[in-house]
Amino acid sequence: LNDENFVTREKTSDIYVKAWILGERVDAQQTDIHYRSLTGEGNFNWRFLFDFDYLDIEEKIVFEAKDSVFQVGNTTKKIPPRIIIRVYDADFFSADDFLGECVLNLTHVPLGVKVPKKCKADILLNPKHRGINLFANKRIAGWWPMIAPLKEGEIRDKTLLGGKLEAEFSLVTAEEAEKNPVGKAREAPEPLEKPNRPKTSFLWFTSPWKTLRYVIWRNFKWAIILGVLIFIGVIFLLLAVWALPGEIVRQIATKIFKNK
């Protein structure tokens, strides 16, 4: 949890996931943002779709791209079949914080675990960890570790686990994709349900009522109640002070007239 609310001092993160295969500036996609995560957990239920050409003999992805904006025509490039998945904490007034990444070679995807408790950094870092060829097996699901970035000047005796990712990877041919199309994100065809996020997940300045209910009231309930009681007490005191001189004059005048 990287952010701290300047009013409530709550630790929160605005989490989103970004992924690409050809390059971050070529085919990168990202989820929506899970706002105000109080536990560090982000829920998305999001579908990434990537199209690429694969040379089975060379075990390379082939694509064409320009090396610069001034280049005439494209250059044919060959890269390893990898998917890079990164998690960020979104910031409004500064660059987004990079929290961790998971890099998977599609020809040797380390087997993920079934429960998050068993998800360790060694799954990615241990070369002896069992893996599968996604081009042969077509589908794999599980939990994978997100490796936290090394900070400047930081010295580690072990790699820091920056998070855990639950995902499912499916590989289909162009013909199979055409016969059974699906939409990006949560869109049709085959739409996905919205994630089950807590009520406290919202963008504060677009949801003033929720901000009042889940941020202000939740953290300052007793202070607000005490403030209201003090305000009411002060009002009654001022009314009493304002009415007291008139009441005194009325009582004196009543006694004078009775004596006469």
N, C-alpha and C positions, 0 to 999 in steps of 0.2 A: 504494500500500500504506500504509494509515493506522495499523494497529495494530502494536505491537512487543511480542513475548513477553518478559515481565519476567525469565524464566529464561534463554532461549536468545538473546535480542536479535534474533530473526528478524522481518523485516517481513512481515506477512500482512494479508489482508482477508477478512471474511466477507460475501460479496457476494450480493445479491438484486435482482430487478428488479420494479418496480411500474408498473402502467399503468391508465389510465382514459380515458373519453370524456366522460361527462356531468359528472363531478366526482369529486374524490378521496374525498369522503364519500358519494358516491352509488353508483358502480359500480366502484370501484377493486379490482383484483386484483393478487396478487403471487406470485412463484415461491417455491420452497423456497430454502434458503440454501446456497450453495457455501462450506463452511467452510474456513478456513485456505488460502486461495489464496496461493501463494508468488510468483506471477508477475503478479497482477492480473487474470488471466483467469478468467471464470466460465462454466461450462457448465450448461445447464438443459434444453433440449429440452422446452419448456413451451408449452402452448396457452392463450391468452386468448380468451374468447368474450364478445362484447358485443352486446346487443340494443338497437336504437334505431330510431326512426321518422324518416325523412328526407323533407323537402319538396324535391323536385327543382327546382321553379320558383324557390324562394327560396334554395336551396342552404343550408338550415339543418336542424339536428336539433331535433326538437320533443319535449319531455317535460314532465311535471307534477311539481312538487315544492313543499314548504312552505318559506316563507321563514323561519319560526320555529316552535318547538314549540307556540306559543300560537295559531297561525293555524288557523282553521276552513276546511277544504277546501284544495285545491291551486291553485297558480298555474301557468298554462301558460307555458313558457319556450322560447325559441329561441336556439340557440347555433351557432357555426360547427362544421362537421364535422371536429373535430381529435382526434387521439389523442396523449396525453401519456405518454411512457415515461421513467421515472427509474430510476437505479441508486443503491443505497444500500450502505453498509458497516454491518452489524448490530453493535450494541454491547449488552452486558448491563447495564451500570451507568450508562449515559447515553443520550441521544438518538442515534438512528442518524445516521451521517454521510451527507449528500447528496453524491454524487460527480459526477453529471452528468445531463442530460436531453436528450431528442430529441422535439421537437414537430412533428408532421406534419399538414398540412392535407390531408384525404382528397380534396378536389377538385383539389389540385395537389401530389401527392407527388413530391418531388425523386427523380430516378432514383438508386438506390443503385449502388455499384460492386461488381464481382465479386470483388475481392481486398482484404483489409484494408489493404495497403500504400498503396493509392490513396485510402483513406477520409480525407478532409480536412474541416475545419470549414466550408469554403466551400460544400459541398454543401447545407447548410442556410441559410447566411448570404448567399449570392449569389443575388439575386432573378432573375438571368438564367439560373440553372442549370435545365436542362431537367427538366420534371416531367410526370406523367400524372394523369388523373382516375381515381381508383380506382373510382368509380361506373360508369365506362364500360369500363375495362380489366379490372376484377374481381380481378386478381392482380398482385402485384409482389414481388420478392425481391431481396436484396442486403445490402450493408453501409452503415450510416448512422453519422454521428458523434454522440457524446454531448457536449454543451457543458457544460463545468465551471462551477459557480456562481461568481459574483464574490464574493470574500471582503470583509469589512468593511474599508474603508480601502485596498483594493487598487486600483492604477491599472494598466491594461493598454494596450499599444499594439496588441494583437491578442487575439482570443478564444482562450482556452485549450481545447484538445481534451481532454476529460475521459475519453474512452474511445471504443470502437467497438462497434456493435451489429449482429449478423447476425440478420436476421429475414425472415419471409415474411408478407405481408398478403393475405388473401382476403376478398372481399365477396360475400355471397350473399343472396338474398331469403328471406323467411320460408318460402315454399313449398319452395325448394331446401334450406333447412336442415332442414325436416321430412322430406323425402325421403331426405336423406343426413346423418343426425345424427352429431355427433362430441362427445366428452367434454371437459370442462375439464381443465386441467393435463395429466396423462398418462393420464387415465382413459378407459375404454371408453364408447361405441363408438369404434372407430378409436384404440385406445390407442397411446401413444408409448413408445419405449424409454427407459430411464434413461440419463442422460448419462454419457459416459466421463470420469469424474473421477479424478484421481490418488489413490493410496492414502493420501496425506497429508491428504486432505480429510475431516475428521471433527470432531465436537464433543468437545473434549478430556476433559471431566469425565464423559461418558457412554461413553467408550472408553478405559479405563485401560490396557489392553494395547497398543493402538495408540499411546497417548501415550508409553508406555515405549519402544516399538520405534522410532517415527518421530520423536519429539521428544527424549526423554532420551538414548537410545542413539545416535541419529544425530549429536547435537551433543556428547555427552560420552563417547564410546566409549573413547578413550584415557585419559581421566581416570578412568573407572570401572575399566578394566583395571589401571591403575597403583595405584588405591586398593585393589583386591582383592589385588594382589601385596604391597603394603605391609602390609595386614591379615594375610595369611598369614605374612609374615616376622615380624611382631610376635608372632603366636601361637606360632610356633616358638621365638622368643627367650624369651618368657615361660615356655614349657615347659622350655626349657633352664635358665633361671635357677631355676625351681622344682625341677628334678631335680638340679641341680649340688650343693647341700649334701649331699643323701643319698648321692650318688656319692662325694663326698670322704670322708665318714664311713666308707663301705663300704671304700674303698681303704685308709684308715688302719687300720681294724680288721683287715683282711686282713694287712697288714704286721706288726702287733703280734702276731697269733696265729702267724704264720710264724716270727717271732723267738723266741717262747717254745718 
